[in-house]
Amino acid sequence: MNMPIATPEVYAEMLDRAKAGGFAYPAINVTSSQTLNAALRGFAEAESDGIVQVSTGGAEFLAGATVKDMVTGATALAEYARVVAAKYPVTVALHTDHCPKDKLDGYMRPLVDISLERVSKGLDPLFQSHMWDGSAVPLDENLEIAKELLDKCSRARIIMEMEIGVVGGEEDGVVGEINEKLYTTPEDALATAEALGIGERGRYLLAATFGNVHGVYKPGHVKLRPSVLKEIQDAVGAKHGKDKPFDLVFHGGSGSALEEIHEAISYGVVKMNVDTDTQYAFTRPIADHMFRNYDGVLKVDGDVGSKKTYDPRSYGKAAEAGMAARVAEACQSLKSAGTKIS
């Protein structure tokens, strides 16, 4: 029997299996039903469970260009996913990506409230995890907000994700400067463990930064130092008597060398966000279709064009296949291929 959307217990098992087995799950950003289908197809083809996530901008887009309501868009995605994912032989978790302070009341907090209500009725939460992005505020404030959110998420049977340090580059209008804050310090990690515990007050994922930059870069441009992750795990582990105490998340991985990705996984990374690469993999076949069939998709010189080529399904199928292949490739790179639970 398939359990397409992970229950809280199954999601916890997924993360535990990844950490113990030395692999990580691709967390694929989606912005539509079609990109969701591509992600599900890619996971299924790689025989990997995975994570599907939606950012604030993605959720706004999902609600429609004139509605622009993030909670509406995210809720619609979650409900749609519950229906279509049942047709795929893998398990997926639903996650919301970067939510900065100024969008908490319009995005993350209302979604957690929906899950609290669902859980009170004996249902599973709407999403399995949510990300609080406090990288733009001082660490003390970041941790104070994180404590409040962790308590609320825990009661809603949700895993919280948070970020310490700063991911450089830009995503959904949030810009991270490229400076020393790209590297999380052991002191940052010790303060996080002191404020939030290491799981006993509610489970959370930690996006610790080690030179990560959002966007697309040629290999070698991003100056990653995965050893930073080992340093923070060792520092907190020594104090609390636990090996690899944090479940780590890798943001901004485009342009990273495969050996850097594998090194990061060895230090406890269980989730890696994938967005830029899958966006291109989705759009590239559409561009190819348009260039090859310009006289069919356009009514050149008053002609009628070709309905077969301007029907969105004709290039949509190619886009789905292209993105699905890139998702499957991510599963191979992160060593999650062939590890599905079901």
C-alpha positions as a LaTeX table, in Angstrom:
\begin{tabular}{lrrr}
\hline
Residue & $x$ (\AA) & $y$ (\AA) & $z$ (\AA) \\
\hline
Met1 & 0.00 & 0.00 & 0.00 \\
Asn2 & 1.45 & 3.36 & $-1.03$ \\
Met3 & 1.69 & 6.17 & 1.50 \\
Pro4 & 2.53 & 8.90 & $-1.02$ \\
Ile5 & 2.63 & 11.89 & 1.36 \\
Ala6 & 4.76 & 11.09 & 4.38 \\
Thr7 & 3.14 & 10.99 & 7.79 \\
Pro8 & 5.11 & 12.73 & 10.56 \\
Glu9 & 6.45 & 9.33 & 11.64 \\
Val10 & 7.47 & 8.34 & 8.11 \\
Tyr11 & 9.14 & 11.71 & 7.51 \\
Ala12 & 11.18 & 11.25 & 10.68 \\
Glu13 & 12.10 & 7.75 & 9.48 \\
Met14 & 13.15 & 9.15 & 6.09 \\
Leu15 & 15.52 & 11.64 & 7.70 \\
Asp16 & 16.90 & 9.01 & 10.08 \\
Arg17 & 17.54 & 6.61 & 7.20 \\
Ala18 & 19.31 & 9.29 & 5.18 \\
Lys19 & 21.64 & 10.19 & 8.03 \\
Ala20 & 22.41 & 6.58 & 8.92 \\
Gly21 & 22.76 & 5.54 & 5.28 \\
Gly22 & 24.98 & 8.39 & 4.13 \\
Phe23 & 22.65 & 9.97 & 1.61 \\
Ala24 & 20.48 & 13.08 & 1.33 \\
Tyr25 & 17.08 & 13.81 & $-0.20$ \\
Pro26 & 16.72 & 16.29 & $-3.04$ \\
Ala27 & 14.23 & 18.99 & $-2.01$ \\
Ile28 & 12.76 & 20.18 & $-5.28$ \\
Asn29 & 11.22 & 23.65 & $-5.50$ \\
Val30 & 7.99 & 23.64 & $-7.49$ \\
Thr31 & 5.79 & 26.47 & $-8.71$ \\
Ser32 & 2.95 & 24.68 & $-10.50$ \\
Ser33 & 1.10 & 21.40 & $-10.82$ \\
Gln34 & 3.28 & 20.58 & $-13.81$ \\
Thr35 & 6.59 & 21.08 & $-12.00$ \\
Leu36 & 5.19 & 19.03 & $-9.11$ \\
Asn37 & 4.39 & 16.22 & $-11.56$ \\
Ala38 & 7.93 & 16.45 & $-12.92$ \\
Ala39 & 9.40 & 16.16 & $-9.42$ \\
Leu40 & 7.25 & 13.13 & $-8.59$ \\
Arg41 & 8.16 & 11.49 & $-11.89$ \\
Gly42 & 11.86 & 12.09 & $-11.29$ \\
Phe43 & 11.73 & 10.57 & $-7.81$ \\
Ala44 & 9.83 & 7.56 & $-9.13$ \\
Glu45 & 12.28 & 7.01 & $-11.99$ \\
Ala46 & 15.18 & 7.10 & $-9.52$ \\
Glu47 & 13.29 & 4.91 & $-7.01$ \\
Ser48 & 13.94 & 7.57 & $-4.40$ \\
Asp49 & 11.72 & 9.18 & $-1.81$ \\
Gly50 & 12.05 & 12.94 & $-1.72$ \\
Ile51 & 10.92 & 16.36 & $-0.63$ \\
Val52 & 8.81 & 18.81 & $-2.62$ \\
Gln53 & 8.93 & 22.41 & $-1.47$ \\
Val54 & 7.41 & 25.77 & $-2.28$ \\
Ser55 & 8.88 & 29.19 & $-1.53$ \\
Thr56 & 6.93 & 32.34 & $-0.70$ \\
Gly57 & 7.20 & 33.47 & $-4.31$ \\
Gly58 & 6.29 & 30.02 & $-5.57$ \\
Ala59 & 3.21 & 29.91 & $-3.35$ \\
Glu60 & 2.15 & 33.37 & $-4.49$ \\
Phe61 & 2.53 & 32.28 & $-8.12$ \\
Leu62 & 0.54 & 29.11 & $-7.48$ \\
Ala63 & $-2.40$ & 31.19 & $-6.25$ \\
Gly64 & $-2.62$ & 33.03 & $-9.58$ \\
Ala65 & $-1.09$ & 36.26 & $-10.84$ \\
Thr66 & $-4.04$ & 38.37 & $-9.70$ \\
Val67 & $-4.70$ & 36.60 & $-6.39$ \\
Lys68 & $-1.11$ & 36.40 & $-5.12$ \\
Asp69 & $-2.06$ & 34.84 & $-1.79$ \\
Met70 & 0.76 & 32.68 & $-0.45$ \\
Val71 & $-1.33$ & 30.58 & 1.93 \\
Thr72 & $-3.90$ & 29.87 & $-0.81$ \\
Gly73 & $-1.19$ & 28.80 & $-3.24$ \\
Ala74 & 0.63 & 26.60 & $-0.74$ \\
Thr75 & $-2.59$ & 24.97 & 0.43 \\
Ala76 & $-3.68$ & 24.27 & $-3.13$ \\
Leu77 & $-0.33$ & 22.64 & $-3.89$ \\
Ala78 & $-0.50$ & 20.45 & $-0.78$ \\
Glu79 & $-4.03$ & 19.27 & $-1.57$ \\
Tyr80 & $-3.21$ & 18.61 & $-5.23$ \\
Ala81 & $-0.08$ & 16.72 & $-4.22$ \\
Arg82 & $-2.09$ & 14.42 & $-1.97$ \\
Val83 & $-4.19$ & 13.35 & $-4.93$ \\
Val84 & $-1.59$ & 12.93 & $-7.68$ \\
Ala85 & 1.23 & 11.55 & $-5.51$ \\
Ala86 & $-0.93$ & 8.52 & $-4.77$ \\
Lys87 & $-0.17$ & 7.32 & $-8.31$ \\
Tyr88 & 3.60 & 7.20 & $-7.75$ \\
Pro89 & 5.46 & 4.36 & $-5.95$ \\
Val90 & 7.52 & 6.67 & $-3.74$ \\
Thr91 & 6.99 & 8.69 & $-0.58$ \\
Val92 & 7.32 & 12.47 & $-0.57$ \\
Ala93 & 7.31 & 15.08 & 2.16 \\
Leu94 & 5.89 & 18.57 & 1.64 \\
His95 & 7.95 & 21.54 & 2.80 \\
Thr96 & 7.84 & 25.33 & 2.59 \\
Asp97 & 11.10 & 27.06 & 1.73 \\
His98 & 12.69 & 30.33 & 2.96 \\
Cys99 & 10.24 & 32.44 & 4.99 \\
Pro100 & 11.83 & 35.69 & 6.21 \\
Lys101 & 10.62 & 37.65 & 9.23 \\
Asp102 & 8.40 & 40.05 & 7.28 \\
Lys103 & 6.44 & 37.15 & 5.75 \\
Leu104 & 5.96 & 34.96 & 8.82 \\
Asp105 & 2.47 & 36.30 & 9.54 \\
Gly106 & 1.43 & 35.93 & 5.91 \\
Tyr107 & 2.91 & 32.53 & 5.23 \\
Met108 & 4.48 & 30.19 & 7.77 \\
Arg109 & 2.40 & 30.99 & 10.85 \\
Pro110 & $-1.00$ & 30.64 & 9.09 \\
Leu111 & 0.10 & 27.36 & 7.52 \\
Val112 & 1.17 & 26.00 & 10.91 \\
Asp113 & $-2.22$ & 27.10 & 12.29 \\
Ile114 & $-3.95$ & 25.08 & 9.55 \\
Ser115 & $-1.91$ & 22.04 & 10.58 \\
Leu116 & $-2.68$ & 22.57 & 14.26 \\
Glu117 & $-6.37$ & 22.48 & 13.41 \\
Arg118 & $-5.93$ & 19.38 & 11.25 \\
Val119 & $-3.99$ & 17.58 & 13.98 \\
Ser120 & $-6.69$ & 18.45 & 16.53 \\
Lys121 & $-9.11$ & 16.52 & 14.28 \\
Gly122 & $-6.84$ & 13.50 & 14.06 \\
Leu123 & $-5.45$ & 14.35 & 10.61 \\
Asp124 & $-1.84$ & 14.70 & 9.52 \\
Pro125 & $-0.39$ & 18.21 & 9.20 \\
Leu126 & $-0.80$ & 19.97 & 5.86 \\
Phe127 & 2.98 & 20.23 & 5.40 \\
Gln128 & 5.60 & 18.03 & 7.01 \\
Ser129 & 8.11 & 20.84 & 7.55 \\
His130 & 8.47 & 24.61 & 7.28 \\
Met131 & 11.54 & 26.82 & 7.01 \\
Trp132 & 12.04 & 29.91 & 9.13 \\
Asp133 & 14.75 & 32.02 & 7.49 \\
Gly134 & 16.21 & 34.31 & 10.14 \\
Ser135 & 19.48 & 34.85 & 8.34 \\
Ala136 & 18.74 & 38.56 & 7.85 \\
Val137 & 18.26 & 39.29 & 11.57 \\
Pro138 & 20.80 & 39.13 & 14.44 \\
Leu139 & 21.39 & 35.62 & 15.76 \\
Asp140 & 19.79 & 36.35 & 19.14 \\
Glu141 & 16.57 & 37.46 & 17.46 \\
Asn142 & 16.76 & 34.57 & 15.01 \\
Leu143 & 16.90 & 32.09 & 17.89 \\
Glu144 & 14.12 & 33.78 & 19.89 \\
Ile145 & 11.75 & 33.55 & 16.93 \\
Ala146 & 12.95 & 30.01 & 16.23 \\
Lys147 & 12.09 & 28.93 & 19.79 \\
Glu148 & 8.52 & 30.19 & 19.42 \\
Leu149 & 8.11 & 28.58 & 16.01 \\
Leu150 & 9.68 & 25.29 & 17.10 \\
Asp151 & 7.21 & 24.97 & 19.96 \\
Lys152 & 4.29 & 25.65 & 17.65 \\
Cys153 & 5.59 & 23.32 & 14.93 \\
Ser154 & 6.18 & 20.56 & 17.45 \\
Arg155 & 2.58 & 20.77 & 18.64 \\
Ala156 & 1.46 & 20.56 & 14.99 \\
Arg157 & 3.70 & 17.47 & 14.45 \\
Ile158 & 5.82 & 19.47 & 12.00 \\
Ile159 & 9.60 & 19.59 & 11.68 \\
Met160 & 11.01 & 23.12 & 11.56 \\
Glu161 & 13.95 & 24.16 & 9.42 \\
Met162 & 16.04 & 27.21 & 10.26 \\
Glu163 & 19.12 & 28.93 & 8.92 \\
Ile164 & 22.15 & 30.27 & 10.77 \\
Gly165 & 24.69 & 32.12 & 8.72 \\
Val166 & 23.77 & 33.57 & 5.35 \\
Val167 & 23.33 & 31.95 & 1.94 \\
Gly168 & 24.66 & 34.43 & $-0.60$ \\
Gly169 & 23.04 & 35.42 & $-3.88$ \\
Glu170 & 19.33 & 36.05 & $-4.40$ \\
Glu171 & 16.14 & 34.02 & $-4.12$ \\
Asp172 & 12.61 & 35.42 & $-4.23$ \\
Gly173 & 13.90 & 38.94 & $-3.62$ \\
Val174 & 15.91 & 37.96 & $-0.53$ \\
Val175 & 19.53 & 38.96 & $-1.12$ \\
Gly176 & 22.41 & 37.55 & 0.89 \\
Glu177 & 25.66 & 39.46 & 0.72 \\
Ile178 & 28.79 & 37.49 & $-0.07$ \\
Asn179 & 30.93 & 38.03 & 3.04 \\
Glu180 & 32.19 & 36.22 & 6.14 \\
Lys181 & 28.62 & 35.42 & 7.21 \\
Leu182 & 28.58 & 32.78 & 4.46 \\
Tyr183 & 30.39 & 30.54 & 6.97 \\
Thr184 & 28.55 & 29.45 & 10.12 \\
Thr185 & 30.80 & 29.34 & 13.19 \\
Pro186 & 30.93 & 26.73 & 15.97 \\
Glu187 & 29.84 & 29.52 & 18.33 \\
Asp188 & 26.69 & 30.05 & 16.24 \\
Ala189 & 25.94 & 26.33 & 16.39 \\
Leu190 & 26.54 & 26.12 & 20.16 \\
Ala191 & 24.17 & 29.05 & 20.70 \\
Thr192 & 21.55 & 27.31 & 18.54 \\
Ala193 & 21.79 & 24.08 & 20.54 \\
Glu194 & 21.58 & 26.05 & 23.79 \\
Ala195 & 18.43 & 27.88 & 22.64 \\
Leu196 & 16.61 & 25.04 & 20.86 \\
Gly197 & 18.11 & 21.85 & 22.21 \\
Ile198 & 19.15 & 19.05 & 19.89 \\
Gly199 & 15.78 & 17.44 & 19.35 \\
Glu200 & 14.35 & 17.04 & 22.82 \\
Arg201 & 12.26 & 20.23 & 22.47 \\
Gly202 & 11.10 & 19.44 & 18.96 \\
Arg203 & 12.92 & 18.21 & 15.88 \\
Tyr204 & 14.42 & 20.75 & 13.52 \\
Leu205 & 16.64 & 20.84 & 10.45 \\
Leu206 & 19.57 & 23.24 & 10.39 \\
Ala207 & 20.73 & 25.08 & 7.29 \\
Ala208 & 24.26 & 25.93 & 8.36 \\
Thr209 & 26.22 & 27.83 & 5.75 \\
Phe210 & 29.65 & 26.94 & 4.41 \\
Gly211 & 30.03 & 29.30 & 1.46 \\
Asn212 & 26.67 & 28.53 & $-0.17$ \\
Val213 & 25.32 & 30.92 & $-2.79$ \\
His214 & 21.87 & 30.85 & $-4.44$ \\
Gly215 & 21.82 & 31.02 & $-8.20$ \\
Val216 & 23.72 & 29.44 & $-11.06$ \\
Tyr217 & 27.50 & 29.36 & $-11.19$ \\
Lys218 & 30.13 & 27.48 & $-13.14$ \\
Pro219 & 31.94 & 24.72 & $-11.21$ \\
Gly220 & 34.70 & 26.20 & $-9.09$ \\
His221 & 33.09 & 29.63 & $-8.69$ \\
Val222 & 31.36 & 28.77 & $-5.41$ \\
Lys223 & 33.97 & 28.55 & $-2.66$ \\
Leu224 & 32.51 & 25.87 & $-0.46$ \\
Arg225 & 34.16 & 24.73 & 2.77 \\
Pro226 & 32.25 & 21.59 & 3.82 \\
Ser227 & 34.67 & 21.18 & 6.72 \\
Val228 & 32.70 & 23.97 & 8.43 \\
Leu229 & 29.88 & 21.45 & 8.88 \\
Lys230 & 32.22 & 19.00 & 10.57 \\
Glu231 & 33.47 & 21.73 & 12.89 \\
Ile232 & 29.98 & 22.66 & 14.10 \\
Gln233 & 28.91 & 19.01 & 14.47 \\
Asp234 & 32.06 & 18.23 & 16.45 \\
Ala235 & 31.72 & 21.30 & 18.70 \\
Val236 & 28.10 & 20.67 & 19.60 \\
Gly237 & 28.54 & 16.89 & 19.67 \\
Ala238 & 31.40 & 17.16 & 22.17 \\
Lys239 & 29.33 & 19.34 & 24.50 \\
His240 & 26.19 & 17.22 & 24.33 \\
Gly241 & 27.73 & 13.77 & 23.95 \\
Lys242 & 26.07 & 13.00 & 20.63 \\
Asp243 & 27.60 & 12.21 & 17.25 \\
Lys244 & 26.43 & 14.53 & 14.46 \\
Pro245 & 23.72 & 16.14 & 16.59 \\
Phe246 & 22.28 & 18.29 & 13.79 \\
Asp247 & 20.24 & 17.21 & 10.76 \\
Leu248 & 21.81 & 19.54 & 8.22 \\
Val249 & 20.47 & 21.12 & 5.03 \\
Phe250 & 22.50 & 22.17 & 1.98 \\
His251 & 21.24 & 25.36 & 0.30 \\
Gly252 & 22.69 & 27.01 & $-2.79$ \\
Gly253 & 24.32 & 23.97 & $-4.32$ \\
Ser254 & 24.31 & 24.90 & $-8.04$ \\
Gly255 & 27.84 & 24.73 & $-9.39$ \\
Ser256 & 29.08 & 22.58 & $-6.53$ \\
Ala257 & 31.49 & 19.76 & $-7.31$ \\
Leu258 & 30.20 & 16.25 & $-6.66$ \\
Glu259 & 32.98 & 15.55 & $-4.15$ \\
Glu260 & 31.96 & 18.65 & $-2.17$ \\
Ile261 & 28.36 & 17.46 & $-2.09$ \\
His262 & 29.42 & 14.00 & $-0.91$ \\
Glu263 & 31.70 & 15.47 & 1.75 \\
Ala264 & 28.83 & 17.60 & 3.06 \\
Ile265 & 26.58 & 14.52 & 3.22 \\
Ser266 & 29.23 & 12.69 & 5.24 \\
Tyr267 & 28.96 & 15.39 & 7.91 \\
Gly268 & 25.21 & 14.96 & 8.38 \\
Val269 & 23.45 & 16.71 & 5.47 \\
Val270 & 20.11 & 14.95 & 4.93 \\
Lys271 & 18.39 & 17.44 & 2.60 \\
Met272 & 19.70 & 19.46 & $-0.34$ \\
Asn273 & 17.62 & 22.14 & $-2.03$ \\
Val274 & 17.45 & 21.98 & $-5.82$ \\
Asp275 & 15.83 & 24.83 & $-7.73$ \\
Thr276 & 18.01 & 26.66 & $-10.26$ \\
Asp277 & 19.07 & 23.49 & $-12.08$ \\
Thr278 & 15.55 & 22.09 & $-12.33$ \\
Gln279 & 14.17 & 25.44 & $-13.50$ \\
Tyr280 & 16.58 & 25.35 & $-16.43$ \\
Ala281 & 15.88 & 21.68 & $-17.12$ \\
Phe282 & 12.16 & 22.53 & $-17.34$ \\
Thr283 & 12.57 & 25.60 & $-19.55$ \\
Arg284 & 15.24 & 24.30 & $-21.94$ \\
Pro285 & 12.92 & 21.88 & $-23.82$ \\
Ile286 & 10.32 & 24.64 & $-24.14$ \\
Ala287 & 12.88 & 26.95 & $-25.75$ \\
Asp288 & 13.92 & 24.14 & $-28.08$ \\
His289 & 10.29 & 23.54 & $-29.06$ \\
Met290 & 9.67 & 27.22 & $-29.76$ \\
Phe291 & 12.80 & 27.65 & $-31.90$ \\
Arg292 & 12.16 & 24.47 & $-33.87$ \\
Asn293 & 8.47 & 25.22 & $-34.40$ \\
Tyr294 & 8.38 & 29.02 & $-34.58$ \\
Asp295 & 6.24 & 28.96 & $-37.73$ \\
Gly296 & 3.73 & 26.71 & $-35.96$ \\
Val297 & 3.50 & 28.44 & $-32.58$ \\
Leu298 & 3.27 & 31.84 & $-34.29$ \\
Lys299 & 0.75 & 32.81 & $-36.93$ \\
Val300 & 3.47 & 34.04 & $-39.26$ \\
Asp301 & 2.29 & 36.51 & $-41.93$ \\
Gly302 & $-1.32$ & 35.94 & $-40.98$ \\
Asp303 & $-1.16$ & 32.15 & $-41.37$ \\
Val304 & $-3.07$ & 29.88 & $-38.99$ \\
Gly305 & $-0.03$ & 28.27 & $-37.37$ \\
Ser306 & $-0.16$ & 24.71 & $-36.07$ \\
Lys307 & $-2.41$ & 23.86 & $-33.17$ \\
Lys308 & $-0.31$ & 20.76 & $-32.49$ \\
Thr309 & 2.70 & 22.91 & $-31.70$ \\
Tyr310 & 1.07 & 25.77 & $-29.79$ \\
Asp311 & $-1.05$ & 23.46 & $-27.67$ \\
Pro312 & 0.64 & 23.83 & $-24.22$ \\
Arg313 & 0.61 & 20.07 & $-23.82$ \\
Ser314 & 3.03 & 19.62 & $-26.73$ \\
Tyr315 & 5.87 & 21.51 & $-25.07$ \\
Gly316 & 4.63 & 20.86 & $-21.53$ \\
Lys317 & 5.31 & 17.15 & $-21.88$ \\
Ala318 & 8.86 & 17.85 & $-23.00$ \\
Ala319 & 9.37 & 20.26 & $-20.10$ \\
Glu320 & 8.12 & 17.69 & $-17.59$ \\
Ala321 & 10.43 & 15.03 & $-19.00$ \\
Gly322 & 13.42 & 17.38 & $-18.92$ \\
Met323 & 12.87 & 18.39 & $-15.32$ \\
Ala324 & 12.13 & 14.81 & $-14.24$ \\
Ala325 & 15.47 & 13.69 & $-15.69$ \\
Arg326 & 17.27 & 16.40 & $-13.70$ \\
Val327 & 15.47 & 15.36 & $-10.51$ \\
Ala328 & 16.53 & 11.76 & $-11.08$ \\
Glu329 & 20.10 & 12.98 & $-11.64$ \\
Ala330 & 19.95 & 14.83 & $-8.30$ \\
Cys331 & 18.87 & 11.60 & $-6.61$ \\
Gln332 & 21.91 & 9.86 & $-8.08$ \\
Ser333 & 24.24 & 12.67 & $-6.98$ \\
Leu334 & 22.86 & 12.65 & $-3.43$ \\
Lys335 & 22.92 & 8.83 & $-3.26$ \\
Ser336 & 19.19 & 8.56 & $-2.52$ \\
Ala337 & 18.45 & 6.63 & $-5.73$ \\
Gly338 & 17.18 & 3.15 & $-4.97$ \\
Thr339 & 16.57 & 3.85 & $-1.27$ \\
Lys340 & 12.78 & 4.32 & $-1.29$ \\
Ile341 & 10.90 & 3.05 & 1.76 \\
Ser342 & 7.88 & 1.56 & $-0.04$ \\
\hline
\end{tabular}
